[in-house]
Amino acid sequence: MSIEDDMSTAIDITVEPVSHDLGGFTVRRAVPSPRRRMVGPFVFVDEFGPAFLNPGSGMDVRPHPHIGLATVTYLVEGAIDHRDSLGTFATIRPGAVNLMTAGRGIVHSERTPPPERETGLHLFGMQTWLALPERLEETDPAFEGTAAQDLPVITDTGVEARIIMGSLWGETAPTTCHSETIYADIALAAGASLPIDAEADERGVMLISGEAEIDGEPLTLYALHVLRPGRAMRLASVSGGRIMLLGGEAMGPRRVWWNFVSSRMERIEQAKEDWTEGRFPVVPGDEKEFIPIPEKPKTVSYP
Protein backbone atom coordinates (compact mmCIF):
# COMPACT_ATOMS: atom_id res chain seq x y z
CA MET A 1 0.00 0.00 0.00
CA SER A 2 1.39 3.41 -0.95
CA ILE A 3 1.36 6.37 1.42
CA GLU A 4 -1.29 8.00 -0.78
CA ASP A 5 -3.62 5.00 -0.36
CA ASP A 6 -3.36 5.11 3.43
CA MET A 7 -6.18 7.24 4.87
CA SER A 8 -4.26 7.56 8.15
CA THR A 9 -1.61 9.72 6.49
CA ALA A 10 -1.74 13.52 6.54
CA ILE A 11 -0.59 13.90 2.95
CA ASP A 12 -3.10 13.05 0.22
CA ILE A 13 -1.01 13.76 -2.88
CA THR A 14 2.59 14.87 -3.41
CA VAL A 15 3.21 16.85 -6.60
CA GLU A 16 6.82 17.09 -7.74
CA PRO A 17 7.31 20.35 -9.65
CA VAL A 18 8.52 20.72 -13.23
CA SER A 19 11.63 22.91 -13.39
CA HIS A 20 12.37 25.58 -16.00
CA ASP A 21 15.67 27.45 -16.37
CA LEU A 22 14.93 31.11 -17.09
CA GLY A 23 18.57 32.08 -17.56
CA GLY A 24 20.11 32.72 -14.18
CA PHE A 25 17.38 31.27 -11.99
CA THR A 26 15.14 28.22 -11.81
CA VAL A 27 11.33 28.27 -11.70
CA ARG A 28 9.60 25.20 -10.29
CA ARG A 29 5.96 24.73 -11.32
CA ALA A 30 3.85 22.41 -9.16
CA VAL A 31 0.37 23.34 -10.40
CA PRO A 32 -1.19 22.75 -12.84
CA SER A 33 -0.07 19.14 -12.99
CA PRO A 34 -1.67 15.91 -14.21
CA ARG A 35 -1.62 14.87 -10.54
CA ARG A 36 -3.35 18.01 -9.30
CA ARG A 37 -4.88 20.83 -11.33
CA MET A 38 -5.95 23.10 -8.45
CA VAL A 39 -5.71 23.47 -4.66
CA GLY A 40 -8.63 25.61 -3.58
CA PRO A 41 -8.59 28.61 -5.95
CA PHE A 42 -4.85 28.18 -6.66
CA VAL A 43 -4.69 27.15 -10.31
CA PHE A 44 -0.96 27.86 -10.79
CA VAL A 45 1.88 27.59 -8.26
CA ASP A 46 5.42 28.67 -9.12
CA GLU A 47 8.42 28.82 -6.78
CA PHE A 48 11.54 30.60 -8.05
CA GLY A 49 15.09 30.75 -6.70
CA PRO A 50 16.92 31.06 -4.45
CA ALA A 51 19.40 32.49 -6.94
CA PHE A 52 21.85 35.34 -7.32
CA LEU A 53 21.49 37.45 -10.45
CA ASN A 54 24.85 38.89 -11.38
CA PRO A 55 25.43 42.64 -11.85
CA GLY A 56 24.22 43.71 -15.29
CA SER A 57 21.69 40.89 -15.51
CA GLY A 58 18.18 40.64 -14.18
CA MET A 59 14.69 39.25 -14.61
CA ASP A 60 12.82 40.57 -17.64
CA VAL A 61 9.31 39.26 -18.11
CA ARG A 62 8.07 41.34 -21.04
CA PRO A 63 4.47 42.60 -21.26
CA HIS A 64 1.99 39.74 -21.53
CA PRO A 65 -1.80 39.37 -21.02
CA HIS A 66 -4.02 37.62 -18.48
CA ILE A 67 -7.75 36.97 -18.16
CA GLY A 68 -9.96 35.23 -15.59
CA LEU A 69 -7.49 35.11 -12.70
CA ALA A 70 -5.69 37.05 -9.99
CA THR A 71 -1.90 36.87 -9.77
CA VAL A 72 -0.27 36.87 -6.33
CA THR A 73 3.44 37.76 -6.10
CA TYR A 74 5.35 37.26 -2.84
CA LEU A 75 9.11 37.59 -2.29
CA VAL A 76 11.43 36.10 0.31
CA GLU A 77 14.42 37.89 -1.23
CA GLY A 78 14.90 40.43 -4.00
CA ALA A 79 12.83 43.10 -5.71
CA ILE A 80 10.61 43.23 -8.81
CA ASP A 81 9.22 46.23 -10.69
CA HIS A 82 5.61 45.65 -11.72
CA ARG A 83 3.95 47.69 -14.48
CA ASP A 84 0.50 47.08 -15.92
CA SER A 85 -1.97 48.40 -18.47
CA LEU A 86 -3.88 50.26 -15.72
CA GLY A 87 -0.85 52.54 -15.40
CA THR A 88 0.31 50.92 -12.15
CA PHE A 89 3.99 51.02 -11.23
CA ALA A 90 4.99 49.22 -8.03
CA THR A 91 8.20 47.71 -6.69
CA ILE A 92 7.58 44.65 -4.54
CA ARG A 93 10.04 43.71 -1.82
CA PRO A 94 10.26 40.82 0.68
CA GLY A 95 7.28 40.28 2.95
CA ALA A 96 4.88 42.38 0.86
CA VAL A 97 2.21 41.04 -1.50
CA ASN A 98 1.05 42.20 -4.92
CA LEU A 99 -2.42 41.13 -6.03
CA MET A 100 -3.30 41.82 -9.66
CA THR A 101 -6.85 40.95 -10.69
CA ALA A 102 -6.98 40.33 -14.43
CA GLY A 103 -10.74 39.87 -14.79
CA ARG A 104 -11.75 40.63 -18.38
CA GLY A 105 -8.16 41.46 -19.32
CA ILE A 106 -4.92 43.09 -18.21
CA VAL A 107 -1.33 43.28 -19.47
CA HIS A 108 1.71 43.52 -17.21
CA SER A 109 5.48 43.21 -17.10
CA GLU A 110 7.90 42.20 -14.34
CA ARG A 111 11.50 43.35 -14.36
CA THR A 112 14.46 43.74 -12.00
CA PRO A 113 14.69 47.36 -10.78
CA PRO A 114 17.62 49.36 -12.25
CA PRO A 115 19.56 49.76 -8.95
CA GLU A 116 19.47 46.02 -8.25
CA ARG A 117 20.32 45.29 -11.89
CA GLU A 118 23.51 47.29 -11.45
CA THR A 119 24.58 45.70 -8.17
CA GLY A 120 23.16 42.20 -8.61
CA LEU A 121 20.57 40.69 -6.28
CA HIS A 122 19.31 37.56 -4.61
CA LEU A 123 15.91 36.44 -5.92
CA PHE A 124 13.64 34.00 -4.11
CA GLY A 125 9.86 33.90 -4.02
CA MET A 126 6.50 32.66 -5.16
CA GLN A 127 4.08 33.55 -7.91
CA THR A 128 0.67 31.98 -7.85
CA TRP A 129 -2.56 32.42 -9.80
CA LEU A 130 -6.00 32.27 -8.26
CA ALA A 131 -8.92 31.31 -10.46
CA LEU A 132 -11.72 33.84 -10.12
CA PRO A 133 -15.24 32.70 -9.27
CA GLU A 134 -17.32 32.42 -12.45
CA ARG A 135 -19.34 35.52 -11.54
CA LEU A 136 -16.07 37.55 -11.40
CA GLU A 137 -14.25 36.18 -14.43
CA GLU A 138 -15.14 39.30 -16.43
CA THR A 139 -14.75 41.81 -13.59
CA ASP A 140 -12.80 45.03 -14.12
CA PRO A 141 -9.02 44.60 -13.83
CA ALA A 142 -7.43 45.94 -10.65
CA PHE A 143 -4.14 46.06 -8.74
CA GLU A 144 -3.36 46.29 -5.04
CA GLY A 145 -0.10 46.13 -3.16
CA THR A 146 0.05 45.46 0.57
CA ALA A 147 3.23 46.38 2.44
CA ALA A 148 4.97 43.86 4.67
CA GLN A 149 4.17 45.85 7.81
CA ASP A 150 0.45 45.70 6.99
CA LEU A 151 0.28 41.89 6.91
CA PRO A 152 -0.35 40.16 10.26
CA VAL A 153 2.52 38.11 11.65
CA ILE A 154 1.94 35.33 14.20
CA THR A 155 4.87 34.81 16.54
CA ASP A 156 5.40 32.11 19.15
CA THR A 157 8.39 30.20 20.44
CA GLY A 158 10.45 29.56 17.31
CA VAL A 159 7.54 30.45 15.00
CA GLU A 160 7.01 33.39 12.67
CA ALA A 161 4.05 33.06 10.32
CA ARG A 162 3.06 35.88 7.97
CA ILE A 163 -0.54 35.73 6.73
CA ILE A 164 -0.55 36.76 3.07
CA MET A 165 -4.23 36.15 2.36
CA GLY A 166 -7.27 35.07 4.34
CA SER A 167 -7.75 34.23 8.02
CA LEU A 168 -5.45 31.97 10.02
CA TRP A 169 -4.62 31.57 13.73
CA GLY A 170 -7.16 34.24 14.69
CA GLU A 171 -5.78 36.97 12.38
CA THR A 172 -6.91 38.18 8.94
CA ALA A 173 -4.78 39.72 6.20
CA PRO A 174 -6.12 42.88 4.51
CA THR A 175 -5.46 41.43 1.06
CA THR A 176 -8.60 41.16 -1.09
CA CYS A 177 -9.94 37.62 -1.45
CA HIS A 178 -12.31 36.98 -4.38
CA SER A 179 -13.12 33.58 -2.88
CA GLU A 180 -12.23 31.93 0.41
CA THR A 181 -8.44 31.75 0.38
CA ILE A 182 -5.64 30.96 2.81
CA TYR A 183 -1.99 31.75 2.11
CA ALA A 184 0.87 32.05 4.60
CA ASP A 185 4.67 32.12 4.84
CA ILE A 186 5.78 30.07 7.86
CA ALA A 187 9.29 30.10 9.33
CA LEU A 188 10.02 27.47 11.99
CA ALA A 189 13.16 27.47 14.10
CA ALA A 190 14.73 24.18 15.22
CA GLY A 191 12.27 22.28 17.39
CA ALA A 192 9.30 24.58 16.68
CA SER A 193 5.82 23.59 15.56
CA LEU A 194 2.51 25.18 14.52
CA PRO A 195 -1.07 23.85 14.22
CA ILE A 196 -2.70 23.71 10.78
CA ASP A 197 -6.46 23.83 11.18
CA ALA A 198 -8.98 21.89 9.12
CA GLU A 199 -11.35 24.69 8.06
CA ALA A 200 -10.28 25.23 4.43
CA ASP A 201 -11.82 22.94 1.80
CA GLU A 202 -8.40 22.22 0.29
CA ARG A 203 -4.89 22.83 1.63
CA GLY A 204 -1.34 22.34 0.45
CA VAL A 205 2.11 22.95 1.94
CA MET A 206 5.41 23.52 0.15
CA LEU A 207 8.78 23.36 1.91
CA ILE A 208 10.97 26.06 0.31
CA SER A 209 14.03 25.80 2.56
CA GLY A 210 15.36 23.68 5.40
CA GLU A 211 13.42 20.72 6.78
CA ALA A 212 9.89 20.14 8.08
CA GLU A 213 7.21 17.50 8.59
CA ILE A 214 3.43 17.42 8.84
CA ASP A 215 2.02 15.07 11.48
CA GLY A 216 5.36 13.27 11.41
CA GLU A 217 5.48 12.85 7.62
CA PRO A 218 8.56 14.53 6.09
CA LEU A 219 8.10 17.19 3.42
CA THR A 220 10.13 17.06 0.22
CA LEU A 221 11.87 20.30 -0.71
CA TYR A 222 9.92 22.28 -3.37
CA ALA A 223 7.20 19.61 -3.75
CA LEU A 224 3.57 20.60 -3.18
CA HIS A 225 2.01 18.32 -0.58
CA VAL A 226 -1.79 18.35 -0.78
CA LEU A 227 -3.22 17.61 2.66
CA ARG A 228 -6.16 15.39 3.48
CA PRO A 229 -9.33 17.48 3.94
CA GLY A 230 -11.14 17.89 7.22
CA ARG A 231 -8.20 17.00 9.43
CA ALA A 232 -6.33 19.27 11.85
CA MET A 233 -2.57 18.72 11.66
CA ARG A 234 0.69 19.96 13.11
CA LEU A 235 3.60 21.35 11.13
CA ALA A 236 6.98 20.90 12.82
CA SER A 237 10.70 21.15 12.16
CA VAL A 238 13.64 19.46 13.88
CA SER A 239 16.38 21.67 12.42
CA GLY A 240 14.44 24.66 11.04
CA GLY A 241 12.55 25.27 7.82
CA ARG A 242 10.37 27.62 5.78
CA ILE A 243 7.01 26.47 4.46
CA MET A 244 4.29 28.03 2.31
CA LEU A 245 0.71 27.11 3.25
CA LEU A 246 -1.96 27.67 0.60
CA GLY A 247 -5.50 26.67 -0.26
CA GLY A 248 -9.10 27.63 0.31
CA GLU A 249 -12.50 27.15 -1.26
CA ALA A 250 -12.87 24.24 -3.69
CA MET A 251 -13.84 25.55 -7.12
CA GLY A 252 -15.29 24.11 -10.30
CA PRO A 253 -12.87 23.06 -13.04
CA ARG A 254 -10.95 25.71 -14.94
CA ARG A 255 -9.27 25.69 -18.32
CA VAL A 256 -5.75 27.11 -18.49
CA TRP A 257 -3.97 27.95 -21.73
CA TRP A 258 -0.75 29.98 -21.48
CA ASN A 259 -1.65 33.04 -19.35
CA PHE A 260 -5.41 32.68 -19.75
CA VAL A 261 -7.78 31.04 -17.24
CA SER A 262 -11.51 30.57 -17.76
CA SER A 263 -14.41 28.26 -17.07
CA ARG A 264 -15.15 28.44 -20.83
CA MET A 265 -12.77 27.39 -23.60
CA GLU A 266 -14.39 29.79 -26.08
CA ARG A 267 -13.37 32.70 -23.81
CA ILE A 268 -9.75 31.55 -23.96
CA GLU A 269 -9.96 31.32 -27.75
CA GLN A 270 -11.22 34.90 -27.82
CA ALA A 271 -8.34 36.04 -25.61
CA LYS A 272 -5.83 34.31 -27.89
CA GLU A 273 -7.29 36.14 -30.88
CA ASP A 274 -7.39 39.47 -29.02
CA TRP A 275 -3.70 39.25 -28.07
CA THR A 276 -2.67 38.20 -31.57
CA GLU A 277 -4.65 41.08 -33.11
CA GLY A 278 -3.33 43.67 -30.65
CA ARG A 279 -6.65 44.37 -28.93
CA PHE A 280 -5.30 44.29 -25.37
CA PRO A 281 -4.14 47.61 -23.87
CA VAL A 282 -0.45 48.51 -23.68
CA VAL A 283 1.64 48.93 -20.52
CA PRO A 284 2.59 52.59 -20.00
CA GLY A 285 6.35 52.86 -19.59
CA ASP A 286 6.94 49.43 -21.16
CA GLU A 287 5.39 49.72 -24.60
CA LYS A 288 8.27 48.59 -26.82
CA GLU A 289 8.31 44.86 -26.09
CA PHE A 290 5.79 42.06 -25.66
CA ILE A 291 5.66 38.27 -25.46
CA PRO A 292 4.10 36.80 -28.61
CA ILE A 293 1.52 34.10 -28.22
CA PRO A 294 3.22 30.68 -28.22
CA GLU A 295 2.34 27.83 -30.54
CA LYS A 296 2.72 25.33 -27.69
CA PRO A 297 2.58 26.98 -24.26
CA LYS A 298 4.24 25.34 -21.26
CA THR A 299 1.11 25.87 -19.16
CA VAL A 300 -1.98 24.03 -20.35
CA SER A 301 -4.66 22.43 -18.19
CA TYR A 302 -8.07 21.17 -19.20
CA PRO A 303 -10.67 19.53 -16.91
N, C-alpha and C positions, 0 to 999 in steps of 0.2 A: 504494500500500500504506500503510495506517495504521500508526502506531507500535505499536498493540496487535496487529497481524498479524505484526510483525517479531520473530521469536524471538531476535534478537540484543539486543533491548532489555531493560533491567532491569525496567521497569514492565509488568506484565501488563494491569491494568485501573486506570483512574482514575475514582473516584467523586466527583462534585461533590455537596456536601451540600445538603440542603433546609433553608432558614433559617426560624426561627419567632421572632417578637418576643414576649417574655414580659413586656413592660412595664418598660422600663429596661435590658434586656440581651437580646442575641440568642443563641439556641441554634441550632447548625448540626448537623444529623443526617445522617451519612454512611451508616450501616447501621442497619436494613435498607434496601436499595435494590433496585429491579428489576435493577440491574447487578451487585449483590453482596449476598447475604443474610447471609453470615457470613465472618469471617476467623479461622480456628482456632475457638476457643470463643466469640469475640466476636460476639454476635448483635445488638448495639446499640452504636453509637458516637456520643456527643454531645460536641461542644466548645462551651463557652459563654464569652462575653466575648471580649476584655477590655472591661470596662465600669466606670463609676463609678456606684454607687447613692447618690443624694443623701440627706442627713440626713433622717430621718423615713420613708424608704422602705426596702425590703429585699426579699429573696426569701422567698416564702411558698408552699412546696409542701405543701399540706394532706395529712393522713393518706390513704394509698392502699395497695392491696394488691399483693403479688407472689407468684408461684409459679414453681417450676422453673428458677430462675436464681440467680446471685450478682451483686449490684451492686458496682461498684468506683468509688469517688469519690476524685478526686485534684485538688488545687488548686495553681495557680501563684501566685495572689493571692487574698486574702479569707479568709473564715471561714464555716462553716455548722454550725448546731446540728442534730444528728441525734437523733431519738427513734424508738423502735420498740416493737412490742407485746411484746417480751421484757422491757421495762423499761429498755432501754439509753438512756443519755443521753451523747452524746459531741460535742465541738466539734472539727471537723477544721480544720487550718490548713495552709499551704503546705508541700509536701514530705512530708506524711504520707499514709497511705492508709487508707480505711475499706472493709472487705469485709463485706457483709451477704449471708448465704446464706439465700435465701427457702425453698428446699426445698418442703415441703408447704403452706407459707403463712406470710406475715408481713405486717405493716402498719407503715409508717413515715412520718415527716414530715421535711422539711428546711426550715429557716428561718434567716434572718439573726440572729445573736446580738444581744441588746438593746444592749450597748455600741456595737457597730458600726452598729446601726440609728440610734442617736442621732447619731453622728459622720459617718456615710456611710462607704462602703468601696469599694475596687476589687475586682472579682470576675472571675476568670479560671481556667478549669479544664476538667476532663474528667469525664464520667460515662459508664461503659460497663457493659454487662450481659454476663455470661458464661453461656452455656447449660450446665446441669449434665449430666454423663453420665446416660444413662437410668437406671442403677442408683441414682443419687442424686437423681433428680427429686423424690422424696417424703421426702428426709432431713429431720431435725429442723432448724428454723430456727436461725440462729446469727449472731453479730456479732463482728467483731474489728477493732480499730484498731491500726495500727502507726505509731509516731512517726517523724518524719523522720530522727532520729539513729539509728534502728534499721534503716534501709534502706541497703544498700551503695551507695557512690558511687564510680564509676570516674573517676579524674582523669589527664589527660595534657596535653601541651602544647595549650592552647586547648580542651580537652574536659572537660566535666563531665557524666557520665551516671549518673542515679539509677535503680537497678533496683527497680521497683515490685513485680513478680511474676516468679517463675521464675529461671532461671540464664542469665547472659550474661557474656561476657568473664571467665570464671573465678570469678565471684561469684554467690551465690544469695540472694535476698530471703527473709526469714522468713515472708512472707505465704502463707497457705494456698492451695494450688492443687488444685482438684478434678479437673482434667485438666492435661495438659502445656500450660503457658501461658508466654508471654514478654510483658513490658510494661515499658517504660522511657521516661524523660524525658531527652532528650539536648540539651544546650546546647553549641553550637559557636561559638567565637570566629572572627574573620576569619582565613581561611586554614587552619583546622583541619579534620581529617577523622577518621573512625572506621570500623573494619571492621564489617560486618553479616554474621554467619555464615549458613550455609545449613541449619542443623540443624532448625529448626522446619518442620512440614508446610506451614504457611501464614503469611505475614508481610505486614504493611502498615505504611506510614509516613505520618504527617500533619504537615506543616509548620504550626506554630501561631504563629510570629512570625519575622520576618527573611527570610532567603533560604537555600536549600540545594539540593543536587542528589544524585542517587544514580547512581553510575557515569556521571557526566557528564550525566544527564538532569535538567532542572530540575523542582523540585517546586512545585506550585501551592498557594498559601496556603489552608489549611483543607480542601483536598481529601484524600481517602484514596487513597493510591497502593498498590495491591496488587502485591506483588513476585513475579517469576517464581520458582517453587519450585526448590530444589536448586542454587541458584547463590549463591556468596559475592559480596558487593558492598561498595562503599565509599561511605559518606555523607560529604559534604564541604560546606563553605560558603566562599564568597569573602569575604562581608562580615559574616557572623555570622547564626546562626539557631537556632531551638528546634524540636525535632522529637520527636513521640511515635512510638515503635516498639511494635507490638503484633502478637499472633498466637499460634500454638501448634498443638496437635493438631487435625487435621481431624476434624469430627464429622458424624454423620448429620443429615439435615434436621430443622429445628425449626419449629414453628408459633408465631407471635407474634400476639397480639391484645391491644392496649392494654398493660397491665403484666404480662401472663401469657405464659409461655413453656412449651411442652411438646412432647414427641414425639407426643402424642395430642390430637386436636381435642376429643374428648369430655371430657378433663380440663380444658381451657380452658372449655368450656361449663359444667362443674360449678363452676369458680371464679367465672365470671360470675354464676351463680345464688347462690353463697354470699355474694358481696359485696352483691348486691342485697337478699338476705334478712337481712343483718346477722349472718352466721355467723362472720366473721373476728373475731379479738380486737381490742380497742381499744388505743390508744397511751397509756400512762399519762403524764399531764402535757399531753396534747394531745387530749383526748376530745371537744371541742365541735364540731370541724369535720371534714369528710371530703370527698373528691372523689367525686361520684356517677359511676356507670358511664356512659360516653358511648354515644350511639347509633352514631356513626361515629368511632372512634378514629383519631388521626393515625398510630399505629404498628400496621401490620398486615403480616404476612409469612407466606405459605403456600408450602410446597415445590412 
